[in-house]
Amino acid sequence: MSDIELPTLASLDFLPYVDTHGQLPEQFQGKVGVYAIFDQGKGLQYIGYSRDVYLSLKQHLVRQAQYCYWLKVQTIDRPSRTLLEDMRQAWIAENGSIPPGNAAEESAWSQPIDVKGLMTTDEQTSYQASIDEVAQIKVLKQAARRIEAGILEDLAARGVKTEIRFNPKLKETGLLDLK
């Protein structure tokens, strides 16, 4: 694998995260690759790799929309975790510092949204006062729906037209993630 020339991050063109039609870059559906996500001012926020770059970009947009404005992507034809990891590490080294999303904020980029930490005071009170698990699940689902609606509203305000569907089963556990 060492005979493959890894492109530098600087050598790749910036691509808009959301195009003028409100769509994410569909050319990366089902593609294996490494990607770098940049904020509005083209500051590097996160570097990741995926077996389906498009799905990963969609997840990151839902979790960290305020940082997802530009991207650079390198796809590869033959999946190799070693090659992907080497490229990601090379891009981080090239950047000169670890992007926030690959350091302290990594879970916000890579894990489902935990609604328990985002519940209102009323929701927390209702959750703690719940007499049984069924009542707690109901409170978690309501909080998840409220947070989901806010996310969808923010994405719509930004012009995102790509279909976003959350996994309904996870809501009862207090998590929001795409289906």
Accessible surface in RSA format (square Angstrom, percent):
REM  Atomic radii and reference values for relative SASA: ProtOr
REM  Chains: A
REM  Algorithm: Lee & Richards
REM  Probe-radius: 1.40
REM  Slices: 20
REM RES _ NUM      All-atoms   Total-Side   Main-Chain    Non-polar    All polar
REM                ABS   REL    ABS   REL    ABS   REL    ABS   REL    ABS   REL
RES MET A   1   112.62  58.3  66.82  44.2  45.80 109.1  68.51  58.2  44.11  58.4
RES SER A   2   119.53 101.0  82.11 109.6  37.42  86.2  58.42 124.4  61.11  85.6
RES ASP A   3   133.75  93.7  95.12  94.7  38.63  91.3  51.58 121.4  82.17  81.9
RES ILE A   4    74.13  42.2  59.43  44.3  14.69  35.4  64.57  46.5   9.56  25.9
RES GLU A   5   157.26  90.3 137.48 104.0  19.79  47.1  62.91 121.7  94.35  77.0
RES LEU A   6    53.19  29.6  39.62  28.3  13.57  34.1  39.62  27.8  13.57  36.5
RES PRO A   7    33.10  24.1  21.84  19.9  11.26  40.9  31.50  26.0   1.59   9.9
RES THR A   8    71.84  51.1  67.86  68.8   3.98   9.5  64.31  86.4   7.54  11.4
RES LEU A   9    11.75   6.5  11.75   8.4   0.00   0.0  11.75   8.3   0.00   0.0
RES ALA A  10    81.87  75.3  53.22  82.1  28.65  65.2  58.96  83.0  22.91  60.7
RES SER A  11    76.02  64.2  38.06  50.8  37.96  87.5  46.55  99.1  29.47  41.3
RES LEU A  12    32.54  18.1  26.44  18.9   6.10  15.3  27.99  19.7   4.55  12.2
RES ASP A  13   117.01  82.0 104.85 104.4  12.16  28.8  26.48  62.3  90.53  90.3
RES PHE A  14    67.83  33.9  48.90  30.3  18.93  49.3  48.90  29.6  18.93  54.2
RES LEU A  15    51.73  28.8  51.73  37.0   0.00   0.0  51.73  36.3   0.00   0.0
RES PRO A  16    63.81  46.5  60.24  54.9   3.57  13.0  60.24  49.7   3.57  22.2
RES TYR A  17     0.15   0.1   0.02   0.0   0.14   0.4   0.02   0.0   0.14   0.2
RES VAL A  18    26.25  17.3   9.67   8.8  16.58  39.9   9.67   8.4  16.58  45.0
RES ASP A  19    55.90  39.2  47.29  47.1   8.60  20.3  26.54  62.5  29.36  29.3
RES THR A  20   138.98  98.8  98.72 100.1  40.25  95.9  92.10 123.7  46.88  70.9
RES HIS A  21   136.47  74.6 124.50  86.5  11.97  30.6  85.25  87.9  51.22  59.6
RES GLY A  22     3.92   4.8   0.00   N/A   3.92   4.8   2.21   6.1   1.70   3.8
RES GLN A  23    49.50  27.7  49.28  36.0   0.22   0.5  20.21  43.0  29.29  22.2
RES LEU A  24     1.63   0.9   0.00   0.0   1.63   4.1   0.00   0.0   1.63   4.4
RES PRO A  25    14.97  10.9   6.80   6.2   8.17  29.7  14.75  12.2   0.22   1.4
RES GLU A  26    89.71  51.5  78.60  59.5  11.11  26.4  21.90  42.4  67.81  55.4
RES GLN A  27   107.66  60.2  86.43  63.2  21.22  50.5  58.46 124.4  49.19  37.3
RES PHE A  28    19.52   9.8  19.52  12.1   0.00   0.0  19.52  11.8   0.00   0.0
RES GLN A  29    98.93  55.3  84.16  61.5  14.77  35.2  20.34  43.3  78.60  59.6
RES GLY A  30    55.80  68.8   0.00   N/A  55.80  68.8  29.27  80.3  26.53  59.4
RES LYS A  31   101.41  49.5 100.03  61.4   1.38   3.3  44.63  40.2  56.78  60.5
RES VAL A  32    18.32  12.1  15.84  14.3   2.48   6.0  15.84  13.8   2.48   6.7
RES GLY A  33     0.00   0.0   0.00   N/A   0.00   0.0   0.00   0.0   0.00   0.0
RES VAL A  34     0.00   0.0   0.00   0.0   0.00   0.0   0.00   0.0   0.00   0.0
RES TYR A  35     5.08   2.4   5.08   2.9   0.00   0.0   0.00   0.0   5.08   6.3
RES ALA A  36     0.00   0.0   0.00   0.0   0.00   0.0   0.00   0.0   0.00   0.0
RES ILE A  37     0.00   0.0   0.00   0.0   0.00   0.0   0.00   0.0   0.00   0.0
RES PHE A  38    10.82   5.4  10.82   6.7   0.00   0.0  10.82   6.6   0.00   0.0
RES ASP A  39    34.34  24.1  34.34  34.2   0.00   0.0   7.71  18.1  26.63  26.6
RES GLN A  40   127.65  71.4 113.22  82.7  14.43  34.4  36.02  76.7  91.63  69.5
RES GLY A  41    71.63  88.3   0.00   N/A  71.63  88.3  40.02 109.8  31.61  70.8
RES LYS A  42    90.24  44.0  74.70  45.8  15.53  37.0  35.29  31.8  54.95  58.5
RES GLY A  43    30.21  37.3   0.00   N/A  30.21  37.3  30.02  82.4   0.19   0.4
RES LEU A  44    21.73  12.1   6.28   4.5  15.45  38.8   6.28   4.4  15.45  41.6
RES GLN A  45    19.82  11.1  19.79  14.5   0.03   0.1   0.00   0.0  19.82  15.0
RES TYR A  46    14.94   7.0  14.94   8.5   0.00   0.0   0.00   0.0  14.94  18.4
RES ILE A  47     0.00   0.0   0.00   0.0   0.00   0.0   0.00   0.0   0.00   0.0
RES GLY A  48     2.16   2.7   0.00   N/A   2.16   2.7   2.16   5.9   0.00   0.0
RES TYR A  49    56.63  26.4  35.37  20.1  21.26  55.3  21.32  16.0  35.31  43.5
RES SER A  50    16.35  13.8   9.52  12.7   6.83  15.7   8.56  18.2   7.79  10.9
RES ARG A  51   198.39  83.3 187.26  95.5  11.13  26.5  66.41  90.8 131.98  80.0
RES ASP A  52    33.41  23.4  32.12  32.0   1.30   3.1  15.30  36.0  18.12  18.1
RES VAL A  53     0.00   0.0   0.00   0.0   0.00   0.0   0.00   0.0   0.00   0.0
RES TYR A  54    10.69   5.0  10.69   6.1   0.00   0.0   4.24   3.2   6.45   8.0
RES LEU A  55    92.79  51.7  92.49  66.2   0.30   0.8  92.57  65.0   0.23   0.6
RES SER A  56    22.53  19.0  18.93  25.3   3.59   8.3   5.95  12.7  16.58  23.2
RES LEU A  57     0.00   0.0   0.00   0.0   0.00   0.0   0.00   0.0   0.00   0.0
RES LYS A  58    33.67  16.4  33.67  20.7   0.00   0.0   3.18   2.9  30.49  32.5
RES GLN A  59    39.16  21.9  39.16  28.6   0.00   0.0  13.44  28.6  25.72  19.5
RES HIS A  60     7.55   4.1   7.55   5.2   0.00   0.0   6.64   6.8   0.90   1.1
RES LEU A  61     0.00   0.0   0.00   0.0   0.00   0.0   0.00   0.0   0.00   0.0
RES VAL A  62     7.41   4.9   1.67   1.5   5.75  13.8   1.67   1.4   5.75  15.6
RES ARG A  63    33.36  14.0  16.64   8.5  16.72  39.8   1.55   2.1  31.81  19.3
RES GLN A  64    18.43  10.3  18.43  13.5   0.00   0.0   0.00   0.0  18.43  14.0
RES ALA A  65    21.47  19.7  19.64  30.3   1.83   4.2  19.79  27.9   1.68   4.5
RES GLN A  66   109.74  61.4  90.63  66.2  19.11  45.5  54.67 116.4  55.07  41.8
RES TYR A  67    68.92  32.2  68.92  39.2   0.00   0.0  29.45  22.1  39.47  48.7
RES CYS A  68     0.00   0.0   0.00   0.0   0.00   0.0   0.00   0.0   0.00   0.0
RES TYR A  69    57.75  27.0  51.68  29.4   6.08  15.8  26.22  19.7  31.54  38.9
RES TRP A  70    71.33  28.6  71.33  34.5   0.00   0.0  66.09  35.2   5.24   8.5
RES LEU A  71     0.00   0.0   0.00   0.0   0.00   0.0   0.00   0.0   0.00   0.0
RES LYS A  72    13.99   6.8  13.99   8.6   0.00   0.0   0.00   0.0  13.99  14.9
RES VAL A  73    17.27  11.4   0.00   0.0  17.27  41.6   0.00   0.0  17.27  46.8
RES GLN A  74    49.65  27.8  48.19  35.2   1.46   3.5   2.10   4.5  47.55  36.1
RES THR A  75    45.16  32.1  36.53  37.0   8.63  20.6   6.13   8.2  39.02  59.0
RES ILE A  76    26.35  15.0  13.72  10.2  12.63  30.4  19.36  13.9   6.99  19.0
RES ASP A  77   145.76 102.1 114.18 113.6  31.58  74.7  35.05  82.5 110.71 110.4
RES ARG A  78   170.34  71.5 165.92  84.6   4.42  10.5  62.51  85.4 107.83  65.3
RES PRO A  79    92.48  67.4  69.33  63.2  23.15  84.2  69.58  57.4  22.90 142.3
RES SER A  80    17.64  14.9   9.84  13.1   7.80  18.0  12.65  26.9   4.99   7.0
RES ARG A  81   176.79  74.2 165.96  84.6  10.82  25.8  66.30  90.6 110.49  67.0
RES THR A  82    90.91  64.7  84.73  85.9   6.18  14.7  54.04  72.6  36.87  55.7
RES LEU A  83     9.72   5.4   8.70   6.2   1.02   2.6   9.72   6.8   0.00   0.0
RES LEU A  84     7.93   4.4   7.93   5.7   0.00   0.0   7.93   5.6   0.00   0.0
RES GLU A  85    49.17  28.2  49.17  37.2   0.00   0.0  36.86  71.3  12.31  10.1
RES ASP A  86    71.48  50.1  65.89  65.6   5.59  13.2  13.77  32.4  57.71  57.6
RES MET A  87     2.23   1.2   2.23   1.5   0.00   0.0   2.23   1.9   0.00   0.0
RES ARG A  88    43.16  18.1  43.16  22.0   0.00   0.0   0.05   0.1  43.11  26.1
RES GLN A  89    85.13  47.6  81.60  59.6   3.53   8.4  38.49  81.9  46.65  35.4
RES ALA A  90    44.18  40.6  32.13  49.6  12.05  27.4  40.06  56.4   4.12  10.9
RES TRP A  91     1.14   0.5   1.14   0.6   0.00   0.0   1.14   0.6   0.00   0.0
RES ILE A  92    20.77  11.8  19.89  14.8   0.88   2.1  19.89  14.3   0.88   2.4
RES ALA A  93    76.87  70.7  50.81  78.4  26.06  59.3  61.63  86.8  15.24  40.4
RES GLU A  94    76.29  43.8  40.47  30.6  35.82  85.3  43.91  84.9  32.38  26.4
RES ASN A  95    60.31  41.6  29.97  29.0  30.34  73.1   7.68  18.5  52.63  50.9
RES GLY A  96    67.23  82.9   0.00   N/A  67.23  82.9  34.37  94.3  32.86  73.6
RES SER A  97    72.13  61.0  61.69  82.3  10.44  24.0  48.35 103.0  23.78  33.3
RES ILE A  98   105.29  59.9  86.80  64.7  18.49  44.6  86.80  62.5  18.49  50.2
RES PRO A  99     1.93   1.4   0.00   0.0   1.93   7.0   1.93   1.6   0.00   0.0
RES PRO A 100    51.40  37.5  44.50  40.6   6.90  25.1  51.40  42.4   0.00   0.0
RES GLY A 101     0.02   0.0   0.00   N/A   0.02   0.0   0.00   0.0   0.02   0.0
RES ASN A 102    20.72  14.3   3.88   3.8  16.84  40.5   3.52   8.5  17.20  16.6
RES ALA A 103    50.26  46.2  29.14  45.0  21.12  48.0  40.66  57.3   9.60  25.4
RES ALA A 104   104.39  96.0  62.35  96.2  42.04  95.6  75.46 106.3  28.93  76.6
RES GLU A 105    73.01  41.9  68.27  51.6   4.74  11.3  31.59  61.1  41.42  33.8
RES GLU A 106    67.73  38.9  67.42  51.0   0.31   0.7  15.70  30.4  52.03  42.5
RES SER A 107    71.70  60.6  64.65  86.3   7.06  16.3  35.74  76.1  35.97  50.4
RES ALA A 108    43.03  39.6  28.82  44.5  14.21  32.3  40.82  57.5   2.22   5.9
RES TRP A 109     0.69   0.3   0.69   0.3   0.00   0.0   0.02   0.0   0.66   1.1
RES SER A 110    43.43  36.7  24.83  33.1  18.59  42.8  22.88  48.7  20.54  28.8
RES GLN A 111    96.43  53.9  94.79  69.3   1.64   3.9  25.64  54.6  70.78  53.7
RES PRO A 112    37.41  27.3  28.58  26.1   8.83  32.1  28.58  23.6   8.83  54.9
RES ILE A 113    27.31  15.5  21.53  16.0   5.78  13.9  27.31  19.7   0.00   0.0
RES ASP A 114    71.51  50.1  62.06  61.8   9.45  22.3  24.30  57.2  47.21  47.1
RES VAL A 115     0.00   0.0   0.00   0.0   0.00   0.0   0.00   0.0   0.00   0.0
RES LYS A 116    86.15  42.0  79.11  48.5   7.04  16.8  41.43  37.3  44.72  47.6
RES GLY A 117    66.95  82.6   0.00   N/A  66.95  82.6  38.37 105.3  28.59  64.0
RES LEU A 118    95.03  52.9  79.17  56.6  15.86  39.9  84.71  59.5  10.32  27.8
RES MET A 119    17.07   8.8   4.85   3.2  12.22  29.1   4.85   4.1  12.22  16.2
RES THR A 120    59.15  42.1  50.36  51.1   8.79  20.9  56.20  75.5   2.95   4.5
RES THR A 121   105.87  75.3 100.71 102.1   5.17  12.3  64.69  86.9  41.18  62.3
RES ASP A 122   112.79  79.0 109.26 108.7   3.54   8.4  31.10  73.2  81.69  81.5
RES GLU A 123    26.88  15.4  24.92  18.9   1.96   4.7  18.50  35.8   8.38   6.8
RES GLN A 124    70.84  39.6  70.41  51.5   0.43   1.0  12.94  27.5  57.91  43.9
RES THR A 125    83.04  59.1  79.57  80.7   3.47   8.3  63.99  86.0  19.05  28.8
RES SER A 126    56.04  47.4  46.23  61.7   9.81  22.6  21.14  45.0  34.90  48.9
RES TYR A 127    46.67  21.8  46.67  26.6   0.00   0.0  25.93  19.5  20.73  25.6
RES GLN A 128   146.26  81.8 114.77  83.9  31.49  75.0  41.14  87.6 105.12  79.7
RES ALA A 129    72.07  66.3  44.61  68.8  27.46  62.5  55.85  78.7  16.22  43.0
RES SER A 130    25.52  21.6   1.38   1.8  24.14  55.6   6.54  13.9  18.98  26.6
RES ILE A 131   166.61  94.8 128.65  95.8  37.96  91.5 135.42  97.5  31.19  84.6
RES ASP A 132    72.31  50.7  60.68  60.4  11.63  27.5  38.60  90.9  33.71  33.6
RES GLU A 133   124.48  71.5 117.66  89.0   6.82  16.2  39.72  76.8  84.77  69.2
RES VAL A 134   112.54  74.1 111.18 100.6   1.36   3.3 111.52  96.9   1.02   2.8
RES ALA A 135    30.21  27.8  25.02  38.6   5.19  11.8  29.38  41.4   0.83   2.2
RES GLN A 136    55.48  31.0  55.48  40.5   0.00   0.0   4.08   8.7  51.40  39.0
RES ILE A 137    49.44  28.1  49.44  36.8   0.00   0.0  49.44  35.6   0.00   0.0
RES LYS A 138   131.76  64.3 128.70  79.0   3.06   7.3  74.13  66.7  57.63  61.4
RES VAL A 139    14.97   9.9  14.97  13.6   0.00   0.0  14.97  13.0   0.00   0.0
RES LEU A 140     8.91   5.0   8.91   6.4   0.00   0.0   8.91   6.3   0.00   0.0
RES LYS A 141    59.31  28.9  59.31  36.4   0.00   0.0  13.79  12.4  45.52  48.5
RES GLN A 142    93.01  52.0  86.68  63.3   6.33  15.1  27.11  57.7  65.90  50.0
RES ALA A 143     0.00   0.0   0.00   0.0   0.00   0.0   0.00   0.0   0.00   0.0
RES ALA A 144     0.00   0.0   0.00   0.0   0.00   0.0   0.00   0.0   0.00   0.0
RES ARG A 145   122.78  51.6 117.60  59.9   5.19  12.3  49.92  68.2  72.86  44.2
RES ARG A 146   101.15  42.5  88.53  45.1  12.62  30.1  65.96  90.2  35.19  21.3
RES ILE A 147    19.12  10.9  14.07  10.5   5.05  12.2  18.25  13.1   0.87   2.4
RES GLU A 148    26.69  15.3  26.69  20.2   0.00   0.0   4.75   9.2  21.93  17.9
RES ALA A 149    56.57  52.0  49.06  75.7   7.52  17.1  53.69  75.6   2.88   7.6
RES GLY A 150    30.83  38.0   0.00   N/A  30.83  38.0  30.12  82.7   0.71   1.6
RES ILE A 151    25.34  14.4  23.03  17.2   2.31   5.6  24.46  17.6   0.88   2.4
RES LEU A 152    62.98  35.1  58.76  42.0   4.22  10.6  59.16  41.5   3.81  10.3
RES GLU A 153   125.91  72.3 117.62  89.0   8.29  19.7  42.40  82.0  83.51  68.2
RES ASP A 154    95.67  67.0  87.34  86.9   8.33  19.7  21.95  51.7  73.72  73.5
RES LEU A 155     4.25   2.4   4.24   3.0   0.02   0.0   4.25   3.0   0.00   0.0
RES ALA A 156    67.02  61.6  50.07  77.3  16.95  38.6  52.04  73.3  14.99  39.7
RES ALA A 157    94.19  86.6  48.82  75.3  45.37 103.2  62.45  88.0  31.73  84.1
RES ARG A 158    62.98  26.4  33.76  17.2  29.22  69.6  36.97  50.5  26.01  15.8
RES GLY A 159    28.02  34.6   0.00   N/A  28.02  34.6  25.18  69.1   2.84   6.4
RES VAL A 160    15.92  10.5   1.23   1.1  14.69  35.4   1.23   1.1  14.69  39.8
RES LYS A 161   146.91  71.7 118.64  72.8  28.28  67.3  86.18  77.6  60.74  64.7
RES THR A 162    11.26   8.0   3.63   3.7   7.62  18.2   5.03   6.8   6.23   9.4
RES GLU A 163   117.70  67.6 104.73  79.2  12.97  30.9  51.34  99.3  66.36  54.2
RES ILE A 164    21.88  12.5   4.53   3.4  17.35  41.8   4.53   3.3  17.35  47.1
RES ARG A 165   132.19  55.5 125.01  63.7   7.17  17.1  34.74  47.5  97.45  59.1
RES PHE A 166    11.18   5.6   0.31   0.2  10.87  28.3   0.31   0.2  10.87  31.1
RES ASN A 167    40.82  28.2  40.72  39.4   0.10   0.2   0.33   0.8  40.50  39.1
RES PRO A 168    71.76  52.3  67.36  61.4   4.40  16.0  67.61  55.8   4.15  25.8
RES LYS A 169   159.57  77.8 153.26  94.0   6.31  15.0  98.46  88.6  61.11  65.1
RES LEU A 170    50.09  27.9  50.08  35.8   0.01   0.0  50.09  35.2   0.00   0.0
RES LYS A 171    25.20  12.3  25.20  15.5   0.00   0.0   3.94   3.5  21.27  22.7
RES GLU A 172    64.04  36.8  60.69  45.9   3.35   8.0   3.63   7.0  60.41  49.3
RES THR A 173    70.84  50.4  60.13  61.0  10.71  25.5  65.83  88.4   5.01   7.6
RES GLY A 174     0.00   0.0   0.00   N/A   0.00   0.0   0.00   0.0   0.00   0.0
RES LEU A 175    52.29  29.1  52.29  37.4   0.00   0.0  52.29  36.7   0.00   0.0
RES LEU A 176     0.83   0.5   0.05   0.0   0.78   2.0   0.09   0.1   0.74   2.0
RES ASP A 177    20.99  14.7  19.76  19.7   1.22   2.9   1.62   3.8  19.37  19.3
RES LEU A 178    21.89  12.2   9.49   6.8  12.40  31.2   9.49   6.7  12.40  33.4
RES LYS A 179   143.37  69.9  89.32  54.8  54.05 128.7  72.62  65.4  70.75  75.4
END  Absolute sums over single chains surface
CHAIN  1 A     9997.2       8081.4       1915.8       5321.6       4675.7
END  Absolute sums over all chains
TOTAL          9997.2       8081.4       1915.8       5321.6       4675.7
